[in-house]
Amino acid sequence: MENFSKVLSVSFAFFFDSKKSRRLIPIIESLGKVDRSKFEKPDAGYCSLNDWFRRKIKKDLLIKSIPRNDKILFSPCEGMVRFYRKFSFSSSIKVKKLFHSLEEFVQIPLEKEKIYDVFDFQLRPRDCHVVYSNVDGKITHQSNIGGKYLPVNFFGRLFFNNLFCKNRRDISVIDTENLGKIYFIEVGALNVGSIRQIVKSGQTIRKGQEKSYFQFGGSAVVIIIEQGKIKTDLNNLGRYVFVGSPIGNL
């Protein structure tokens, strides 16, 4: 199953980049009840399913969606968000279906004496897969970890142990003034051919700025923040959010 998913994802990636894949757009929009009015659309229409998948939110709507209060942390993407509290660097954690430890997941040095909180965003195929920064800061590290393309939906999370550590993922470290270092991870999944970083290591990034995007498929975004920096009423049961939806307070 694991090897098959990678072959399947690579094969679909070629099709989703083709003009023929455009035929699927109205079907997915109808089944997913996508609000087309929220997104920019090229004059000539979308050239492929992947082009539609990385559609951009209209600028005026994006500006209205981003909270002006600097004390509010908002969602960087559409999807189902879950929150997990108080995890150390190397200890096994309650979400072992996703990853056994932060150390194995990010594979870069974290400050081992600190405790961390984790935001987990699950993006569905109907969701916009452009990821926006929800902080102001400087990207001080970027790396990618090769892996498989297992599904990160309900069934993938149910059947695959240590799921996120098996899948391909991109790691970014952002230095911020109010939150310290935050770890921003995009996780690929079934049918996701690639993850593209728009802002590179060494560059500054602003709230509401496009950070990255996925090709077509289901995927996930994980944000790791030092424990106690954010107050939130989120839990591991999940809540659907949009770009700009408040998820916590400093």
LUMLOKOL-943942 format. One record per residue (C-alpha): residue number from 1; residue in one letter; x, y, z. Coordinates in pm, whole numbers, plus 50000, padded with zeros to 5 digits. Each point is the difference from the previous one (the first is absolute). Layout:
residues N
@pos->NUM code->a u->X v->Y w->Z $
...
end
This chain:
residues 250
@pos->1 code->m u->50000 v->50000 w->50000 $
@pos->2 code->e u->50273 v->50249 w->50097 $
@pos->3 code->n u->50203 v->49954 w->49678 $
@pos->4 code->f u->49686 v->49992 w->49789 $
@pos->5 code->s u->49887 v->50337 w->50139 $
@pos->6 code->k u->50325 v->50165 w->49886 $
@pos->7 code->v u->49974 v->49859 w->49648 $
@pos->8 code->l u->49635 v->50102 w->49985 $
@pos->9 code->s u->50077 v->50355 w->50118 $
@pos->10 code->v u->50277 v->50052 w->49744 $
@pos->11 code->s u->49779 v->49867 w->49719 $
@pos->12 code->f u->49708 v->50222 w->50096 $
@pos->13 code->a u->50234 v->50303 w->50020 $
@pos->14 code->f u->50057 v->49990 w->49624 $
@pos->15 code->f u->49628 v->49977 w->49929 $
@pos->16 code->f u->49908 v->50277 w->50245 $
@pos->17 code->d u->50241 v->50233 w->49817 $
@pos->18 code->s u->49835 v->49928 w->49665 $
@pos->19 code->k u->49720 v->50192 w->49828 $
@pos->20 code->k u->49783 v->49688 w->50005 $
@pos->21 code->s u->49983 v->50019 w->50379 $
@pos->22 code->r u->49798 v->50323 w->49975 $
@pos->23 code->r u->49689 v->49789 w->49943 $
@pos->24 code->l u->50013 v->49896 w->50364 $
@pos->25 code->i u->49988 v->50356 w->50138 $
@pos->26 code->p u->49620 v->50059 w->49980 $
@pos->27 code->i u->49939 v->49651 w->50142 $
@pos->28 code->i u->50221 v->50062 w->50305 $
@pos->29 code->e u->49857 v->50350 w->50047 $
@pos->30 code->s u->49646 v->49861 w->49992 $
@pos->31 code->l u->50063 v->49704 w->50230 $
@pos->32 code->g u->50205 v->50211 w->50242 $
@pos->33 code->k u->49762 v->50299 w->49987 $
@pos->34 code->v u->50293 v->50232 w->49928 $
@pos->35 code->d u->49919 v->50371 w->50012 $
@pos->36 code->r u->50153 v->50117 w->49669 $
@pos->37 code->s u->49943 v->50368 w->50082 $
@pos->38 code->k u->50281 v->49994 w->50260 $
@pos->39 code->f u->50278 v->49929 w->49752 $
@pos->40 code->e u->50181 v->50171 w->49717 $
@pos->41 code->k u->49944 v->49838 w->49663 $
@pos->42 code->p u->50221 v->50052 w->49692 $
@pos->43 code->d u->49823 v->50159 w->49700 $
@pos->44 code->a u->50066 v->49685 w->49798 $
@pos->45 code->g u->49888 v->49775 w->50285 $
@pos->46 code->y u->50210 v->49748 w->50187 $
@pos->47 code->c u->50243 v->49815 w->49774 $
@pos->48 code->s u->50002 v->49681 w->50210 $
@pos->49 code->l u->49869 v->49846 w->50319 $
@pos->50 code->n u->50323 v->50093 w->50177 $
@pos->51 code->d u->49953 v->50360 w->49884 $
@pos->52 code->w u->49657 v->49997 w->50166 $
@pos->53 code->f u->50138 v->49826 w->50308 $
@pos->54 code->r u->50241 v->50286 w->50070 $
@pos->55 code->r u->49740 v->50269 w->49928 $
@pos->56 code->k u->50048 v->50324 w->50191 $
@pos->57 code->i u->49759 v->50173 w->50231 $
@pos->58 code->k u->49891 v->50339 w->49867 $
@pos->59 code->k u->50225 v->50269 w->50143 $
@pos->60 code->d u->49723 v->50214 w->50146 $
@pos->61 code->l u->49844 v->49698 w->50169 $
@pos->62 code->l u->50339 v->49884 w->50132 $
@pos->63 code->i u->50069 v->50342 w->50152 $
@pos->64 code->k u->49660 v->49996 w->50172 $
@pos->65 code->s u->50057 v->49644 w->50125 $
@pos->66 code->i u->50332 v->50069 w->50174 $
@pos->67 code->p u->49943 v->50124 w->50359 $
@pos->68 code->r u->50150 v->50345 w->50063 $
@pos->69 code->n u->50056 v->49918 w->50365 $
@pos->70 code->d u->50363 v->49887 w->50035 $
@pos->71 code->k u->49903 v->49793 w->50305 $
@pos->72 code->i u->49791 v->49760 w->49789 $
@pos->73 code->l u->50153 v->49694 w->49834 $
@pos->74 code->f u->49801 v->49902 w->49692 $
@pos->75 code->s u->49974 v->49698 w->49773 $
@pos->76 code->p u->50249 v->49998 w->49708 $
@pos->77 code->c u->49775 v->49778 w->49784 $
@pos->78 code->e u->49661 v->49840 w->49954 $
@pos->79 code->g u->49934 v->49667 w->50165 $
@pos->80 code->m u->49930 v->49813 w->50321 $
@pos->81 code->v u->50225 v->50113 w->50286 $
@pos->82 code->r u->50086 v->49796 w->50308 $
@pos->83 code->f u->50210 v->50108 w->50297 $
@pos->84 code->y u->50230 v->49791 w->50220 $
@pos->85 code->r u->50157 v->50134 w->50321 $
@pos->86 code->k u->50330 v->49967 w->50185 $
@pos->87 code->f u->50239 v->49776 w->49813 $
@pos->88 code->s u->50372 v->49972 w->50062 $
@pos->89 code->f u->50262 v->49967 w->49730 $
@pos->90 code->s u->50057 v->49626 w->50004 $
@pos->91 code->s u->49730 v->49841 w->50214 $
@pos->92 code->s u->49730 v->49780 w->49850 $
@pos->93 code->i u->49677 v->50194 w->49975 $
@pos->94 code->k u->49628 v->49937 w->49997 $
@pos->95 code->v u->49971 v->50055 w->49625 $
@pos->96 code->k u->50224 v->49702 w->49918 $
@pos->97 code->k u->49784 v->49927 w->49696 $
@pos->98 code->l u->50142 v->50322 w->49853 $
@pos->99 code->f u->50356 v->50000 w->50136 $
@pos->100 code->h u->50175 v->49827 w->50287 $
@pos->101 code->s u->50211 v->50302 w->50097 $
@pos->102 code->l u->50072 v->50354 w->49886 $
@pos->103 code->e u->50364 v->49904 w->49957 $
@pos->104 code->e u->49920 v->49735 w->49741 $
@pos->105 code->f u->49743 v->50220 w->49829 $
@pos->106 code->v u->50207 v->50316 w->49936 $
@pos->107 code->q u->50348 v->49842 w->49999 $
@pos->108 code->i u->50167 v->50327 w->50098 $
@pos->109 code->p u->50119 v->50114 w->50344 $
@pos->110 code->l u->49727 v->50140 w->50224 $
@pos->111 code->e u->50069 v->50147 w->50341 $
@pos->112 code->k u->49975 v->49679 w->50200 $
@pos->113 code->e u->49925 v->50163 w->50334 $
@pos->114 code->k u->49682 v->50162 w->49866 $
@pos->115 code->i u->49645 v->49869 w->49975 $
@pos->116 code->y u->49800 v->50053 w->49681 $
@pos->117 code->d u->49640 v->50025 w->49879 $
@pos->118 code->v u->49893 v->49868 w->49660 $
@pos->119 code->f u->49739 v->50128 w->49751 $
@pos->120 code->d u->49905 v->49739 w->49737 $
@pos->121 code->f u->49808 v->50118 w->49690 $
@pos->122 code->q u->49846 v->49734 w->49775 $
@pos->123 code->l u->49927 v->50129 w->49649 $
@pos->124 code->r u->49748 v->49823 w->49777 $
@pos->125 code->p u->50009 v->49993 w->49618 $
@pos->126 code->r u->49721 v->50261 w->49985 $
@pos->127 code->d u->50199 v->50246 w->50213 $
@pos->128 code->c u->50224 v->50272 w->49859 $
@pos->129 code->h u->50357 v->49869 w->50038 $
@pos->130 code->v u->50184 v->50330 w->50008 $
@pos->131 code->v u->50150 v->50045 w->50348 $
@pos->132 code->y u->50033 v->50353 w->50141 $
@pos->133 code->s u->50230 v->50115 w->50276 $
@pos->134 code->n u->49824 v->50075 w->50329 $
@pos->135 code->v u->50304 v->50173 w->50155 $
@pos->136 code->d u->50253 v->50273 w->49924 $
@pos->137 code->g u->50358 v->49877 w->50011 $
@pos->138 code->k u->50305 v->49871 w->49819 $
@pos->139 code->i u->50041 v->49651 w->49862 $
@pos->140 code->t u->50331 v->49877 w->50144 $
@pos->141 code->h u->49986 v->49638 w->49887 $
@pos->142 code->q u->49835 v->49793 w->49727 $
@pos->143 code->s u->50041 v->49632 w->49921 $
@pos->144 code->n u->49801 v->49722 w->49839 $
@pos->145 code->i u->49976 v->49639 w->50104 $
@pos->146 code->g u->49922 v->49742 w->49735 $
@pos->147 code->g u->49740 v->49737 w->50068 $
@pos->148 code->k u->49681 v->49831 w->49894 $
@pos->149 code->y u->49665 v->50144 w->49896 $
@pos->150 code->l u->49761 v->49831 w->50241 $
@pos->151 code->p u->49654 v->50154 w->50045 $
@pos->152 code->v u->49965 v->50238 w->50295 $
@pos->153 code->n u->49621 v->49987 w->50005 $
@pos->154 code->f u->49792 v->49813 w->50259 $
@pos->155 code->f u->50090 v->49657 w->49863 $
@pos->156 code->g u->50371 v->50074 w->49974 $
@pos->157 code->r u->50007 v->50128 w->50356 $
@pos->158 code->l u->49810 v->49693 w->50114 $
@pos->159 code->f u->50204 v->49727 w->49830 $
@pos->160 code->f u->50358 v->50131 w->49974 $
@pos->161 code->n u->50211 v->50034 w->50312 $
@pos->162 code->n u->50259 v->50282 w->50011 $
@pos->163 code->l u->49837 v->50136 w->49685 $
@pos->164 code->f u->50160 v->50344 w->49975 $
@pos->165 code->c u->50351 v->49861 w->50045 $
@pos->166 code->k u->49949 v->49770 w->49702 $
@pos->167 code->n u->49878 v->50270 w->49761 $
@pos->168 code->r u->50197 v->50257 w->49806 $
@pos->169 code->r u->50014 v->50335 w->50181 $
@pos->170 code->d u->50153 v->50348 w->49988 $
@pos->171 code->i u->50132 v->50164 w->50317 $
@pos->172 code->s u->50029 v->50376 w->50052 $
@pos->173 code->v u->50121 v->50175 w->50315 $
@pos->174 code->i u->49871 v->50357 w->50041 $
@pos->175 code->d u->50154 v->50236 w->50256 $
@pos->176 code->t u->49733 v->50233 w->50138 $
@pos->177 code->e u->50002 v->50281 w->50254 $
@pos->178 code->n u->49704 v->49889 w->50212 $
@pos->179 code->l u->49998 v->49621 w->49961 $
@pos->180 code->g u->50370 v->49924 w->49974 $
@pos->181 code->k u->50079 v->49720 w->49756 $
@pos->182 code->i u->49706 v->49826 w->49840 $
@pos->183 code->y u->50029 v->49685 w->49792 $
@pos->184 code->f u->49783 v->49998 w->49688 $
@pos->185 code->i u->49968 v->49661 w->49825 $
@pos->186 code->e u->49812 v->49915 w->49680 $
@pos->187 code->v u->49925 v->49627 w->49970 $
@pos->188 code->g u->49932 v->49842 w->49661 $
@pos->189 code->a u->49744 v->49725 w->49958 $
@pos->190 code->l u->49828 v->49774 w->49748 $
@pos->191 code->n u->49985 v->50164 w->49654 $
@pos->192 code->v u->50211 v->50297 w->50114 $
@pos->193 code->g u->50277 v->50015 w->49743 $
@pos->194 code->s u->50198 v->50278 w->50160 $
@pos->195 code->i u->50025 v->50274 w->50260 $
@pos->196 code->r u->50129 v->50337 w->49879 $
@pos->197 code->q u->50154 v->50265 w->50225 $
@pos->198 code->i u->49939 v->50356 w->49884 $
@pos->199 code->v u->50203 v->50175 w->50271 $
@pos->200 code->k u->50354 v->49868 w->50040 $
@pos->201 code->s u->50240 v->49963 w->50292 $
@pos->202 code->g u->50159 v->50332 w->50097 $
@pos->203 code->q u->49699 v->50203 w->49886 $
@pos->204 code->t u->49752 v->50184 w->50220 $
@pos->205 code->i u->49633 v->49910 w->49990 $
@pos->206 code->r u->49693 v->50200 w->50096 $
@pos->207 code->k u->49654 v->49905 w->50123 $
@pos->208 code->g u->49771 v->49919 w->49710 $
@pos->209 code->q u->50288 v->49941 w->49760 $
@pos->210 code->e u->49992 v->49684 w->49789 $
@pos->211 code->k u->50251 v->49758 w->50149 $
@pos->212 code->s u->49953 v->49676 w->49807 $
@pos->213 code->y u->49758 v->49788 w->49803 $
@pos->214 code->f u->49923 v->49634 w->49929 $
@pos->215 code->q u->49915 v->49821 w->49679 $
@pos->216 code->f u->49666 v->49816 w->49984 $
@pos->217 code->g u->49902 v->49760 w->50277 $
@pos->218 code->g u->49944 v->49988 w->50373 $
@pos->219 code->s u->50276 v->50138 w->50220 $
@pos->220 code->a u->50082 v->50142 w->50343 $
@pos->221 code->v u->50169 v->50299 w->50162 $
@pos->222 code->v u->50152 v->49973 w->50348 $
@pos->223 code->i u->50111 v->50295 w->50213 $
@pos->224 code->i u->50211 v->49939 w->50312 $
@pos->225 code->i u->50019 v->50283 w->50255 $
@pos->226 code->e u->50161 v->50020 w->50343 $
@pos->227 code->q u->49745 v->49907 w->50265 $
@pos->228 code->g u->49833 v->50293 w->50175 $
@pos->229 code->k u->50050 v->50250 w->49717 $
@pos->230 code->i u->49643 v->49952 w->49871 $
@pos->231 code->k u->49672 v->49969 w->50187 $
@pos->232 code->t u->49732 v->49807 w->49811 $
@pos->233 code->d u->49676 v->49811 w->50055 $
@pos->234 code->l u->50080 v->49757 w->49719 $
@pos->235 code->n u->50038 v->49628 w->50076 $
@pos->236 code->n u->50068 v->49674 w->49818 $
@pos->237 code->l u->49639 v->49960 w->49884 $
@pos->238 code->g u->50044 v->50240 w->49711 $
@pos->239 code->r u->49839 v->50318 w->49870 $
@pos->240 code->y u->49965 v->50117 w->49641 $
@pos->241 code->v u->50173 v->50333 w->49933 $
@pos->242 code->f u->50069 v->50237 w->49713 $
@pos->243 code->v u->50302 v->50219 w->49930 $
@pos->244 code->g u->49986 v->50275 w->50262 $
@pos->245 code->s u->49783 v->49810 w->50251 $
@pos->246 code->p u->50126 v->50069 w->50355 $
@pos->247 code->i u->50155 v->49688 w->50157 $
@pos->248 code->g u->50157 v->50154 w->50311 $
@pos->249 code->n u->50119 v->50307 w->50189 $
@pos->250 code->l u->50345 v->50110 w->50114 $
end
